[in-house]
Amino acid sequence: MSGVTSKAIEATELERRALALESERQFDGAREAFEAALRLDPSSKSIAEGRARIAIQTDEDGAASHCARALAFHDADPELQIQMIEVATAALGQAAMPLLESFLDRHPENVTALELLAGLRSQAGEGDRFIDRYRSVLESSPDDKSVLMSFWNTLARALRYKEALDSMDRKRAHFDGDRDFALLEINIANHAGLTDLSGAALERLGDSPDVQLARGQHRLQTNRPDEASALLEKLVGQEPDNISAWALLEVAWRLTEDSRHQWLACQKGLVGSLDLDLSNTQLTAIADMLRKIHRSRAQPLGQSVRGGTQTPGQLFIRSEPEIGLLTDALAAAIRQFHSNLPPFDTNHPLLKYRSEGLAFGPSWSVRLTSGGFHAAHFHPGGVLSSACYISLPEVVSGSAEQEGWLEIGRPPAEMKIDLPPLATFEPKPGRLVLFPSFLFHGTRPFSGGERLTVAFDLVPVPMNG
């Protein structure tokens, strides 16, 4: 008995040491202490979870096995398990696939796990196999609403609009009068440019904000910008933080030559570029680090990337010293940009945060190769968005055809609106471009080489006092 007690006491002391080292970001020492504690007490849930955290934070080979050990302590709580798996997936990317497979063996109809696995399989280049788990579940539960809705949304995020709509049509009788079904079909049809289908369905719904947003997009797609303006102006009055509505209203006001467009999108200082205080040697080191974490083979589902890959999870929480070097340089440039914004304006979707601090929100890296580009899109989760250039192919530098250049303000192709960009920016290594998150932005394809960037959204943080 005394031997067991002694081991437990020693394991507890080692765990305390590991936690202290982890808090100081001394991950190698924390790893060793957690490992020693586990050898003494393999039945400890908290030690197993700590070891998994270190594996995730340091992107270890075999991190998924450490996560699986921690997950096993929570077999009676699948909701907690899937939350833990989401965290692991965001950090590990495709290495987390075995965790999801194992979870779905036990909980086959969990839509969060189905969506995560489909996304990882798609990025792994598995082709049509990315939806195999959906097909398996729907064979045994063909009318499960949550699985079907998730399946159709996943197909749409993979740009397989016709496949999604055809499948929805086959299930139409089962969803007669279902609002969620109707709105999903409308949004997929809008993105596919099938305005006849979305227009007919829109007339059968009410006037809730999500429906009005879809109507606003439909009015723009069918060349009725005055009607779109009226709908969207009312919507941003009701929901002033609805970035999606502001994005569409910017286009509507430009088409109608509304004087408020200048106030919304074209004030001096709303869009601009700065060169980071980083040497070529430092940029090369950052580029080398980023290449190591671009492990996917294909573009992520539901993102703007075409012909490239995107890093999983939050880039700026990684522990590599190159990340700290980059974020320090970015923070200095952001402070300079923020100081030159137009004055505070309580009605403006960005400038109403002029007196507040800004913090990094989502962050990621994109690696595009020959022919790659970003489809036009906006970022509904931020107030300021960015493009930061780390490494570029020779064809981009000084390109007369503006290969690989960033365009701010050109609407996406499915909107069927021929408007030029409000601004274009030539990429250069170490250059940061910042712009309001509600502005559509995309890039032009380029003919060869590698275009390596970092991007992030900034979110408001109230100032003390």
VOPAGU-2260 file (C-alpha; in pm, 1 decimal, decimal comma):
REM VOPAGU-2260
SITE   aa  ch    i         X         Y         Z
SITE  MET   A    0       0,0       0,0       0,0
SITE  SER   A    1     279,6     238,4      89,2
SITE  GLY   A    2     445,5     173,6    -248,3
SITE  VAL   A    3     128,2     270,1    -435,3
SITE  THR   A    4      88,4     580,9    -223,2
SITE  SER   A    5     448,3     679,2    -281,9
SITE  LYS   A    6     407,9     642,5    -658,5
SITE  ALA   A    7      87,6     847,4    -654,6
SITE  ILE   A    8     256,0    1125,0    -456,6
SITE  GLU   A    9     554,1    1127,9    -691,4
SITE  ALA   A   10     325,6    1134,4    -998,5
SITE  THR   A   11     134,6    1428,5    -852,6
SITE  GLU   A   12     458,0    1621,1    -793,2
SITE  LEU   A   13     574,2    1549,2   -1147,7
SITE  GLU   A   14     238,1    1666,7   -1283,8
SITE  ARG   A   15     270,4    1992,9   -1090,4
SITE  ARG   A   16     616,1    2042,5   -1234,7
SITE  ALA   A   17     488,3    1968,4   -1584,5
SITE  LEU   A   18     205,0    2220,1   -1547,6
SITE  ALA   A   19     446,3    2488,4   -1427,2
SITE  LEU   A   20     678,4    2426,7   -1720,8
SITE  GLU   A   21     382,8    2425,5   -1961,1
SITE  SER   A   22     266,4    2764,2   -1829,4
SITE  GLU   A   23     615,5    2898,1   -1903,8
SITE  ARG   A   24     601,6    2741,0   -2251,0
SITE  GLN   A   25     896,6    2515,2   -2169,6
SITE  PHE   A   26     740,8    2231,4   -2362,2
SITE  ASP   A   27    1036,6    1992,7   -2373,4
SITE  GLY   A   28    1062,5    1989,4   -1995,7
SITE  ALA   A   29     685,7    1962,7   -1959,2
SITE  ARG   A   30     680,8    1665,1   -2196,3
SITE  GLU   A   31     944,1    1481,5   -1995,6
SITE  ALA   A   32     765,3    1548,6   -1666,7
SITE  PHE   A   33     426,9    1432,9   -1800,1
SITE  GLU   A   34     588,2    1119,0   -1944,0
SITE  ALA   A   35     749,7    1036,4   -1611,8
SITE  ALA   A   36     420,6    1097,8   -1429,9
SITE  LEU   A   37     233,4     868,1   -1668,7
SITE  ARG   A   38     481,3     588,0   -1610,9
SITE  LEU   A   39     405,3     612,8   -1240,8
SITE  ASP   A   40      29,5     660,6   -1276,7
SITE  PRO   A   41    -110,8     560,3   -1619,0
SITE  SER   A   42    -464,2     574,4   -1476,5
SITE  SER   A   43    -453,4     952,4   -1422,9
SITE  LYS   A   44    -695,0    1140,1   -1648,8
SITE  SER   A   45    -537,8    1482,4   -1584,2
SITE  ILE   A   46    -185,2    1359,8   -1659,8
SITE  ALA   A   47    -301,7    1194,6   -1982,6
SITE  GLU   A   48    -477,9    1516,3   -2085,7
SITE  GLY   A   49    -168,3    1721,3   -2005,9
SITE  ARG   A   50      50,6    1493,8   -2216,4
SITE  ALA   A   51    -198,1    1527,5   -2505,1
SITE  ARG   A   52    -192,6    1908,7   -2475,1
SITE  ILE   A   53     184,4    1914,8   -2506,3
SITE  ALA   A   54     169,7    1683,7   -2808,4
SITE  ILE   A   55     -78,7    1916,8   -2974,2
SITE  GLN   A   56     104,6    2237,2   -2888,6
SITE  THR   A   57     434,9    2107,1   -3021,5
SITE  ASP   A   58     284,2    1927,9   -3323,5
SITE  GLU   A   59     448,9    1599,4   -3228,8
SITE  ASP   A   60     460,3    1296,5   -3452,6
SITE  GLY   A   61     213,4    1053,3   -3300,1
SITE  ALA   A   62      19,4    1329,1   -3123,9
SITE  ALA   A   63    -307,5    1155,9   -3214,5
SITE  SER   A   64    -215,6     853,6   -3001,1
SITE  HIS   A   65    -167,8    1076,8   -2697,8
SITE  CYS   A   66    -504,7    1237,2   -2771,5
SITE  ALA   A   67    -669,2     894,6   -2803,6
SITE  ARG   A   68    -541,7     796,2   -2458,8
SITE  ALA   A   69    -690,2    1114,3   -2307,0
SITE  LEU   A   70   -1017,6    1067,5   -2492,5
SITE  ALA   A   71   -1062,1     715,5   -2355,6
SITE  PHE   A   72   -1122,9     858,8   -2009,6
SITE  HIS   A   73   -1440,9    1024,1   -2142,7
SITE  ASP   A   74   -1615,6     739,7   -2324,9
SITE  ALA   A   75   -1928,7     805,2   -2118,9
SITE  ASP   A   76   -1944,8    1168,4   -2239,8
SITE  PRO   A   77   -1945,3    1180,1   -2622,0
SITE  GLU   A   78   -2025,1    1552,8   -2626,8
SITE  LEU   A   79   -1707,8    1629,0   -2434,8
SITE  GLN   A   80   -1516,5    1386,4   -2652,7
SITE  ILE   A   81   -1615,4    1559,0   -2975,4
SITE  GLN   A   82   -1523,9    1896,6   -2825,5
SITE  MET   A   83   -1179,2    1758,0   -2744,0
SITE  ILE   A   84   -1149,4    1609,0   -3091,6
SITE  GLU   A   85   -1238,4    1945,9   -3247,1
SITE  VAL   A   86    -947,4    2104,5   -3060,0
SITE  ALA   A   87    -712,7    1827,1   -3172,0
SITE  THR   A   88    -834,5    1847,8   -3532,1
SITE  ALA   A   89    -781,4    2223,7   -3548,8
SITE  ALA   A   90    -419,9    2177,4   -3444,7
SITE  LEU   A   91    -324,9    1845,8   -3604,4
SITE  GLY   A   92    -520,6    1851,2   -3929,3
SITE  GLN   A   93    -515,4    1518,8   -4112,6
SITE  ALA   A   94    -324,5    1349,6   -3829,6
SITE  ALA   A   95    -650,5    1366,3   -3631,3
SITE  MET   A   96    -840,2    1148,2   -3879,9
SITE  PRO   A   97    -800,8     827,3   -3672,1
SITE  LEU   A   98    -962,7    1004,9   -3375,3
SITE  LEU   A   99   -1264,9    1093,1   -3586,6
SITE  GLU   A  100   -1288,0     749,8   -3743,5
SITE  SER   A  101   -1285,4     586,5   -3402,2
SITE  PHE   A  102   -1545,3     828,3   -3265,4
SITE  LEU   A  103   -1775,7     773,0   -3564,6
SITE  ASP   A  104   -1750,1     396,2   -3521,4
SITE  ARG   A  105   -1928,4     453,2   -3189,2
SITE  HIS   A  106   -2140,3     757,9   -3281,7
SITE  PRO   A  107   -2201,7     731,1   -3657,3
SITE  GLU   A  108   -2464,7    1008,3   -3680,8
SITE  ASN   A  109   -2266,5    1282,9   -3507,0
SITE  VAL   A  110   -2271,2    1560,6   -3767,4
SITE  THR   A  111   -1978,8    1754,7   -3617,2
SITE  ALA   A  112   -1755,0    1451,0   -3658,3
SITE  LEU   A  113   -1893,2    1379,1   -4005,6
SITE  GLU   A  114   -1818,0    1733,8   -4119,9
SITE  LEU   A  115   -1468,8    1736,7   -3971,5
SITE  LEU   A  116   -1378,6    1402,1   -4126,3
SITE  ALA   A  117   -1515,6    1499,9   -4467,4
SITE  GLY   A  118   -1304,9    1816,2   -4459,4
SITE  LEU   A  119    -987,2    1631,5   -4366,1
SITE  ARG   A  120   -1043,4    1360,2   -4625,4
SITE  SER   A  121   -1099,4    1620,5   -4892,9
SITE  GLN   A  122    -776,6    1800,2   -4803,2
SITE  ALA   A  123    -596,4    1465,4   -4805,6
SITE  GLY   A  124    -688,5    1431,6   -5173,4
SITE  GLU   A  125    -922,4    1135,4   -5129,8
SITE  GLY   A  126   -1156,2    1247,7   -5407,9
SITE  ASP   A  127   -1513,2    1117,5   -5384,9
SITE  ARG   A  128   -1423,3     917,9   -5073,2
SITE  PHE   A  129   -1447,4    1233,4   -4863,0
SITE  ILE   A  130   -1822,3    1169,4   -4818,3
SITE  ASP   A  131   -1804,5     791,3   -4766,9
SITE  ARG   A  132   -1906,4     817,8   -4401,7
SITE  TYR   A  133   -2215,2    1018,5   -4495,5
SITE  ARG   A  134   -2312,3     757,5   -4750,8
SITE  SER   A  135   -2271,5     481,5   -4496,0
SITE  VAL   A  136   -2489,7     656,9   -4237,3
SITE  LEU   A  137   -2757,9     747,1   -4491,6
SITE  GLU   A  138   -2784,2     387,0   -4607,8
SITE  SER   A  139   -2904,3     288,5   -4260,6
SITE  SER   A  140   -3079,7     618,3   -4171,0
SITE  PRO   A  141   -3193,4     763,4   -4505,2
SITE  ASP   A  142   -3428,0    1025,0   -4355,4
SITE  ASP   A  143   -3215,2    1158,1   -4068,3
SITE  LYS   A  144   -3266,1    1533,0   -4102,1
SITE  SER   A  145   -2950,6    1648,2   -3924,0
SITE  VAL   A  146   -2729,3    1412,7   -4125,8
SITE  LEU   A  147   -2897,0    1504,9   -4454,5
SITE  MET   A  148   -2869,5    1878,8   -4390,3
SITE  SER   A  149   -2504,2    1837,2   -4296,5
SITE  PHE   A  150   -2443,3    1620,8   -4605,3
SITE  TRP   A  151   -2595,8    1876,9   -4841,7
SITE  ASN   A  152   -2407,8    2161,7   -4678,6
SITE  THR   A  153   -2082,3    1967,1   -4705,1
SITE  LEU   A  154   -2141,2    1901,7   -5075,8
SITE  ALA   A  155   -2204,4    2273,4   -5127,8
SITE  ARG   A  156   -1886,6    2366,2   -4940,7
SITE  ALA   A  157   -1705,0    2132,2   -5178,4
SITE  LEU   A  158   -1858,1    2333,8   -5468,4
SITE  ARG   A  159   -2066,1    2033,4   -5572,9
SITE  TYR   A  160   -2380,9    2240,1   -5597,6
SITE  LYS   A  161   -2564,0    2033,2   -5857,3
SITE  GLU   A  162   -2506,0    1712,1   -5662,7
SITE  ALA   A  163   -2639,1    1876,8   -5346,0
SITE  LEU   A  164   -2945,1    2021,9   -5517,3
SITE  ASP   A  165   -3027,2    1697,7   -5699,1
SITE  SER   A  166   -3009,6    1507,5   -5371,5
SITE  MET   A  167   -3229,5    1766,6   -5201,2
SITE  ASP   A  168   -3484,5    1740,4   -5480,2
SITE  ARG   A  169   -3510,1    1364,7   -5427,6
SITE  LYS   A  170   -3591,6    1425,3   -5060,8
SITE  ARG   A  171   -3828,6    1717,4   -5117,0
SITE  ALA   A  172   -4144,9    1531,4   -5016,4
SITE  HIS   A  173   -3986,8    1433,2   -4686,6
SITE  PHE   A  174   -3913,2    1802,1   -4609,1
SITE  ASP   A  175   -4239,0    1961,2   -4723,0
SITE  GLY   A  176   -4277,0    2296,6   -4545,8
SITE  ASP   A  177   -3944,5    2266,3   -4362,4
SITE  ARG   A  178   -3791,4    2614,0   -4330,3
SITE  ASP   A  179   -3434,0    2491,5   -4276,4
SITE  PHE   A  180   -3453,6    2281,7   -4592,2
SITE  ALA   A  181   -3590,6    2572,8   -4795,8
SITE  LEU   A  182   -3329,2    2821,9   -4676,3
SITE  LEU   A  183   -3041,2    2581,3   -4737,8
SITE  GLU   A  184   -3167,4    2515,1   -5090,7
SITE  ILE   A  185   -3195,9    2889,8   -5152,6
SITE  ASN   A  186   -2842,4    2958,8   -5034,8
SITE  ILE   A  187   -2696,7    2673,5   -5239,2
SITE  ALA   A  188   -2889,4    2788,2   -5547,0
SITE  ASN   A  189   -2769,6    3147,5   -5494,6
SITE  HIS   A  190   -2406,9    3032,1   -5476,4
SITE  ALA   A  191   -2458,8    2819,3   -5785,3
SITE  GLY   A  192   -2604,7    3118,4   -5971,0
SITE  LEU   A  193   -2940,3    2939,1   -6016,7
SITE  THR   A  194   -3151,8    3247,2   -5957,7
SITE  ASP   A  195   -3478,8    3101,3   -6091,5
SITE  LEU   A  196   -3470,4    2823,7   -5833,0
SITE  SER   A  197   -3373,7    3047,7   -5541,2
SITE  GLY   A  198   -3620,8    3321,1   -5640,0
SITE  ALA   A  199   -3919,1    3087,6   -5643,1
SITE  ALA   A  200   -3825,4    2940,3   -5306,0
SITE  LEU   A  201   -3769,2    3283,3   -5149,2
SITE  GLU   A  202   -4125,4    3391,0   -5214,8
SITE  ARG   A  203   -4252,4    3112,6   -4990,3
SITE  LEU   A  204   -4062,4    3231,1   -4683,2
SITE  GLY   A  205   -4117,2    3517,9   -4439,4
SITE  ASP   A  206   -3913,7    3828,1   -4364,3
SITE  SER   A  207   -3666,2    3710,2   -4102,3
SITE  PRO   A  208   -3310,4    3851,8   -4127,0
SITE  ASP   A  209   -3157,8    3537,1   -4280,2
SITE  VAL   A  210   -3425,6    3530,5   -4548,3
SITE  GLN   A  211   -3385,4    3902,7   -4619,2
SITE  LEU   A  212   -3011,6    3852,9   -4660,3
SITE  ALA   A  213   -3072,9    3578,6   -4917,0
SITE  ARG   A  214   -3326,8    3803,9   -5090,9
SITE  GLY   A  215   -3072,9    4085,4   -5103,1
SITE  GLN   A  216   -2820,5    3860,9   -5274,6
SITE  HIS   A  217   -3086,9    3733,9   -5514,6
SITE  ARG   A  218   -3189,7    4088,9   -5606,8
SITE  LEU   A  219   -2828,3    4171,9   -5686,2
SITE  GLN   A  220   -2787,5    3857,3   -5894,7
SITE  THR   A  221   -3100,6    3943,0   -6094,1
SITE  ASN   A  222   -2992,3    4301,7   -6165,6
SITE  ARG   A  223   -3223,3    4474,2   -5916,7
SITE  PRO   A  224   -2975,5    4674,7   -5708,1
SITE  ASP   A  225   -3234,3    4932,9   -5595,4
SITE  GLU   A  226   -3447,5    4659,1   -5440,8
SITE  ALA   A  227   -3137,3    4500,0   -5290,8
SITE  SER   A  228   -3037,3    4832,5   -5133,6
SITE  ALA   A  229   -3375,9    4878,7   -4971,8
SITE  LEU   A  230   -3372,5    4526,9   -4825,4
SITE  LEU   A  231   -3014,9    4544,2   -4703,6
SITE  GLU   A  232   -3040,1    4893,9   -4556,8
SITE  LYS   A  233   -3328,7    4777,3   -4343,3
SITE  LEU   A  234   -3132,9    4467,0   -4245,1
SITE  VAL   A  235   -2820,6    4653,1   -4125,7
SITE  GLY   A  236   -3052,7    4884,9   -3933,6
SITE  GLN   A  237   -3186,4    4582,0   -3749,0
SITE  GLU   A  238   -2851,3    4401,5   -3724,5
SITE  PRO   A  239   -2567,2    4656,8   -3743,0
SITE  ASP   A  240   -2303,7    4385,2   -3688,6
SITE  ASN   A  241   -2424,5    4171,3   -3980,8
SITE  ILE   A  242   -2105,4    4175,1   -4190,1
SITE  SER   A  243   -2266,7    3966,0   -4464,6
SITE  ALA   A  244   -2533,8    4231,9   -4513,4
SITE  TRP   A  245   -2271,8    4509,8   -4523,4
SITE  ALA   A  246   -2075,0    4315,7   -4786,6
SITE  LEU   A  247   -2377,4    4296,9   -5015,1
SITE  LEU   A  248   -2481,5    4654,5   -4939,9
SITE  GLU   A  249   -2139,4    4780,4   -5048,5
SITE  VAL   A  250   -2202,1    4622,9   -5390,0
SITE  ALA   A  251   -2560,7    4753,0   -5407,2
SITE  TRP   A  252   -2459,9    5109,2   -5323,1
SITE  ARG   A  253   -2181,0    5099,8   -5581,2
SITE  LEU   A  254   -2421,4    4979,5   -5850,3
SITE  THR   A  255   -2677,2    5247,7   -5765,9
SITE  GLU   A  256   -2406,8    5516,2   -5734,2
SITE  ASP   A  257   -2528,2    5593,0   -5384,5
SITE  SER   A  258   -2319,7    5867,1   -5220,3
SITE  ARG   A  259   -2298,5    5660,6   -4901,3
SITE  HIS   A  260   -2067,6    5418,1   -5078,5
SITE  GLN   A  261   -1779,3    5662,8   -5037,8
SITE  TRP   A  262   -1846,2    5674,4   -4661,9
SITE  LEU   A  263   -1868,9    5295,6   -4634,9
SITE  ALA   A  264   -1578,0    5176,7   -4847,2
SITE  CYS   A  265   -1363,6    5453,8   -4989,8
SITE  GLN   A  266   -1259,5    5683,5   -4706,4
SITE  LYS   A  267    -884,5    5741,0   -4699,0
SITE  GLY   A  268    -719,1    5499,9   -4460,0
SITE  LEU   A  269    -975,5    5218,7   -4475,1
SITE  VAL   A  270    -756,1    5014,4   -4710,3
SITE  GLY   A  271    -378,8    5020,8   -4723,0
SITE  SER   A  272     -46,4    4839,1   -4725,1
SITE  LEU   A  273     263,2    4848,4   -4507,2
SITE  ASP   A  274     600,9    4678,4   -4530,8
SITE  LEU   A  275     696,8    4476,5   -4224,0
SITE  ASP   A  276    1023,8    4531,3   -4042,5
SITE  LEU   A  277    1158,3    4189,1   -4138,8
SITE  SER   A  278    1480,3    4107,9   -4324,8
SITE  ASN   A  279    1501,7    3872,4   -4620,0
SITE  THR   A  280    1673,8    3619,8   -4393,1
SITE  GLN   A  281    1387,8    3638,0   -4143,9
SITE  LEU   A  282    1125,3    3603,4   -4417,9
SITE  THR   A  283    1309,2    3298,2   -4552,4
SITE  ALA   A  284    1306,6    3139,2   -4206,7
SITE  ILE   A  285     933,1    3206,6   -4170,5
SITE  ALA   A  286     868,2    3061,4   -4517,1
SITE  ASP   A  287    1066,0    2745,0   -4436,2
SITE  MET   A  288     865,7    2696,9   -4114,9
SITE  LEU   A  289     532,6    2747,3   -4293,2
SITE  ARG   A  290     617,0    2493,5   -4563,3
SITE  LYS   A  291     666,1    2229,2   -4295,1
SITE  ILE   A  292     308,8    2269,7   -4170,7
SITE  HIS   A  293     144,7    2275,7   -4515,4
SITE  ARG   A  294      74,5    1902,5   -4518,9
SITE  SER   A  295    -255,0    1890,7   -4706,1
SITE  ARG   A  296    -277,0    1781,9   -5066,4
SITE  ALA   A  297    -588,3    1976,5   -5164,2
SITE  GLN   A  298    -778,1    2291,9   -5078,6
SITE  PRO   A  299   -1001,9    2301,9   -4769,3
SITE  LEU   A  300   -1379,4    2278,0   -4796,9
SITE  GLY   A  301   -1575,9    2600,2   -4776,7
SITE  GLN   A  302   -1276,3    2831,6   -4818,3
SITE  SER   A  303   -1164,6    3066,6   -5095,4
SITE  VAL   A  304    -849,6    2870,1   -5182,9
SITE  ARG   A  305    -833,4    2730,0   -5535,8
SITE  GLY   A  306    -527,6    2528,8   -5635,9
SITE  GLY   A  307    -349,8    2532,1   -5302,2
SITE  THR   A  308    -352,0    2438,2   -4935,6
SITE  GLN   A  309    -433,6    2606,5   -4605,4
SITE  THR   A  310    -288,9    2534,4   -4261,4
SITE  PRO   A  311    -522,8    2389,7   -3996,2
SITE  GLY   A  312    -623,7    2558,4   -3673,3
SITE  GLN   A  313    -497,2    2888,7   -3539,5
SITE  LEU   A  314    -155,5    2966,8   -3686,3
SITE  PHE   A  315     -60,1    3231,4   -3431,9
SITE  ILE   A  316     -94,6    3006,7   -3125,4
SITE  ARG   A  317     183,2    2776,9   -3249,5
SITE  SER   A  318     505,8    2769,5   -3049,7
SITE  GLU   A  319     766,0    2810,0   -3326,9
SITE  PRO   A  320     991,9    3115,1   -3272,9
SITE  GLU   A  321     925,7    3224,0   -3631,8
SITE  ILE   A  322     559,5    3276,7   -3538,9
SITE  GLY   A  323     658,8    3510,3   -3257,1
SITE  LEU   A  324     891,6    3697,9   -3492,3
SITE  LEU   A  325     612,6    3740,9   -3746,2
SITE  THR   A  326     339,8    3842,5   -3500,7
SITE  ASP   A  327     565,4    4102,2   -3338,0
SITE  ALA   A  328     628,3    4260,8   -3678,3
SITE  LEU   A  329     259,8    4243,0   -3765,8
SITE  ALA   A  330     154,5    4403,9   -3437,3
SITE  ALA   A  331     380,4    4703,1   -3501,4
SITE  ALA   A  332     238,6    4750,5   -3851,4
SITE  ILE   A  333    -119,9    4710,1   -3730,9
SITE  ARG   A  334     -71,4    4980,0   -3467,8
SITE  GLN   A  335      51,0    5214,9   -3739,9
SITE  PHE   A  336    -244,6    5133,2   -3966,7
SITE  HIS   A  337    -493,9    5167,7   -3680,6
SITE  SER   A  338    -361,0    5513,2   -3592,1
SITE  ASN   A  339    -432,1    5632,6   -3948,1
SITE  LEU   A  340    -791,9    5506,8   -3972,4
SITE  PRO   A  341   -1064,5    5765,6   -4032,0
SITE  PRO   A  342   -1232,2    5908,5   -3720,7
SITE  PHE   A  343   -1466,8    5714,3   -3494,0
SITE  ASP   A  344   -1813,2    5671,1   -3646,0
SITE  THR   A  345   -2081,1    5490,8   -3447,8
SITE  ASN   A  346   -2271,5    5393,7   -3765,3
SITE  HIS   A  347   -1980,9    5248,0   -3962,3
SITE  PRO   A  348   -1924,0    4868,4   -3941,8
SITE  LEU   A  349   -1548,4    4915,6   -3889,1
SITE  LEU   A  350   -1504,1    5269,3   -3756,5
SITE  LYS   A  351   -1742,4    5216,9   -3465,7
SITE  TYR   A  352   -1452,0    5013,9   -3322,7
SITE  ARG   A  353   -1202,4    5296,1   -3389,5
SITE  SER   A  354   -1162,1    5371,6   -3018,0
SITE  GLU   A  355   -1118,4    5008,6   -2917,7
SITE  GLY   A  356    -813,4    4787,5   -2928,7
SITE  LEU   A  357    -768,8    4514,3   -3185,7
SITE  ALA   A  358    -659,4    4155,5   -3126,4
SITE  PHE   A  359    -569,3    3869,1   -3355,2
SITE  GLY   A  360    -866,3    3646,6   -3432,6
SITE  PRO   A  361    -846,6    3352,4   -3675,8
SITE  SER   A  362    -504,6    3313,0   -3842,3
SITE  TRP   A  363    -375,9    3079,1   -4111,4
SITE  SER   A  364    -132,5    3038,5   -4401,0
SITE  VAL   A  365    -211,2    2963,2   -4765,3
SITE  ARG   A  366      24,7    2807,7   -5016,9
SITE  LEU   A  367     -81,9    2846,6   -5380,6
SITE  THR   A  368      92,5    2686,9   -5675,8
SITE  SER   A  369      74,3    2735,2   -6051,7
SITE  GLY   A  370    -272,1    2851,9   -6157,7
SITE  GLY   A  371    -386,4    2896,2   -5797,9
SITE  PHE   A  372    -594,6    3185,3   -5673,6
SITE  HIS   A  373    -843,3    3299,4   -5411,3
SITE  ALA   A  374   -1206,4    3323,6   -5520,3
SITE  ALA   A  375   -1368,6    3652,1   -5417,7
SITE  HIS   A  376   -1504,1    3637,3   -5062,4
SITE  PHE   A  377   -1530,8    3835,1   -4739,4
SITE  HIS   A  378   -1472,8    3752,1   -4371,8
SITE  PRO   A  379   -1785,7    3765,8   -4155,0
SITE  GLY   A  380   -1595,1    3701,7   -3831,1
SITE  GLY   A  381   -1364,3    4003,1   -3820,6
SITE  VAL   A  382   -1359,1    4381,2   -3849,7
SITE  LEU   A  383   -1023,3    4411,8   -4029,3
SITE  SER   A  384    -880,6    4143,8   -4258,2
SITE  SER   A  385    -540,8    4096,4   -4412,9
SITE  ALA   A  386    -300,6    3949,4   -4662,0
SITE  CYS   A  387      66,2    3918,6   -4568,4
SITE  TYR   A  388     314,3    3801,3   -4831,6
SITE  ILE   A  389     599,3    3576,1   -4721,7
SITE  SER   A  390     737,1    3419,4   -5042,4
SITE  LEU   A  391     641,2    3480,1   -5405,9
SITE  PRO   A  392     724,9    3341,6   -5750,9
SITE  GLU   A  393     918,7    3555,6   -5995,9
SITE  VAL   A  394     617,4    3583,0   -6229,4
SITE  VAL   A  395     434,4    3797,1   -5971,1
SITE  SER   A  396     699,5    4065,2   -5925,5
SITE  GLY   A  397     621,4    4360,2   -6151,4
SITE  SER   A  398     381,4    4151,2   -6360,1
SITE  ALA   A  399     227,5    4354,0   -6641,7
SITE  GLU   A  400     -74,9    4119,9   -6626,7
SITE  GLN   A  401     -88,6    4158,5   -6246,4
SITE  GLU   A  402     -48,7    3783,0   -6195,6
SITE  GLY   A  403    -116,1    3684,9   -5834,6
SITE  TRP   A  404    -219,9    4038,8   -5735,0
SITE  LEU   A  405    -478,9    4107,6   -5466,1
SITE  GLU   A  406    -809,1    4264,3   -5570,3
SITE  ILE   A  407   -1024,6    4446,9   -5316,3
SITE  GLY   A  408   -1391,4    4498,1   -5403,5
SITE  ARG   A  409   -1456,0    4275,0   -5705,4
SITE  PRO   A  410   -1775,8    4070,0   -5642,0
SITE  PRO   A  411   -1761,7    3690,3   -5675,9
SITE  ALA   A  412   -1838,8    3535,8   -6013,7
SITE  GLU   A  413   -2167,2    3375,3   -5902,9
SITE  MET   A  414   -2316,9    3719,4   -5837,4
SITE  LYS   A  415   -2300,3    3789,5   -6212,4
SITE  ILE   A  416   -2200,4    4152,0   -6151,6
SITE  ASP   A  417   -1929,1    4306,8   -6367,0
SITE  LEU   A  418   -1768,2    4557,3   -6130,9
SITE  PRO   A  419   -1395,3    4633,6   -6125,8
SITE  PRO   A  420   -1200,4    4616,1   -5800,3
SITE  LEU   A  421   -1185,3    4921,8   -5576,6
SITE  ALA   A  422    -810,2    4868,4   -5534,4
SITE  THR   A  423    -537,1    4627,1   -5640,0
SITE  PHE   A  424    -212,1    4549,8   -5459,1
SITE  GLU   A  425     109,5    4408,6   -5594,2
SITE  PRO   A  426     237,5    4135,2   -5361,4
SITE  LYS   A  427     590,9    4171,9   -5226,5
SITE  PRO   A  428     764,9    3962,2   -4961,2
SITE  GLY   A  429     710,1    4127,6   -4624,1
SITE  ARG   A  430     414,6    4338,6   -4741,5
SITE  LEU   A  431      96,5    4350,6   -4532,3
SITE  VAL   A  432    -236,6    4463,5   -4677,8
SITE  LEU   A  433    -524,2    4552,5   -4441,3
SITE  PHE   A  434    -886,9    4623,1   -4532,3
SITE  PRO   A  435   -1236,6    4613,4   -4378,1
SITE  SER   A  436   -1358,8    4256,3   -4340,2
SITE  PHE   A  437   -1687,1    4332,2   -4520,3
SITE  LEU   A  438   -1510,5    4404,3   -4851,0
SITE  PHE   A  439   -1501,1    4127,1   -5108,2
SITE  HIS   A  440   -1145,9    4034,4   -5199,8
SITE  GLY   A  441    -972,2    3774,3   -5411,9
SITE  THR   A  442    -658,0    3719,3   -5616,2
SITE  ARG   A  443    -567,9    3673,6   -5978,0
SITE  PRO   A  444    -418,3    3341,0   -6091,9
SITE  PHE   A  445     -46,9    3319,3   -6163,6
SITE  SER   A  446     134,8    3099,3   -6411,8
SITE  GLY   A  447     403,6    2927,2   -6206,3
SITE  GLY   A  448     589,3    2889,5   -5878,8
SITE  GLU   A  449     478,5    2918,1   -5517,3
SITE  ARG   A  450     281,4    3200,1   -5352,7
SITE  LEU   A  451     309,2    3168,4   -4973,5
SITE  THR   A  452     103,1    3399,7   -4754,8
SITE  VAL   A  453     -25,0    3447,5   -4402,3
SITE  ALA   A  454    -368,7    3590,1   -4330,3
SITE  PHE   A  455    -568,7    3678,2   -4020,9
SITE  ASP   A  456    -871,2    3868,0   -3901,3
SITE  LEU   A  457    -860,0    4135,2   -3631,4
SITE  VAL   A  458   -1136,7    4150,9   -3372,5
SITE  PRO   A  459   -1220,8    4439,0   -3137,4
SITE  VAL   A  460   -1113,1    4441,5   -2773,3
SITE  PRO   A  461   -1266,8    4711,3   -2549,7
SITE  MET   A  462   -1006,5    4948,8   -2408,2
SITE  ASN   A  463    -975,0    4968,4   -2030,3
SITE  GLY   A  464   -1143,7    5268,6   -1877,4
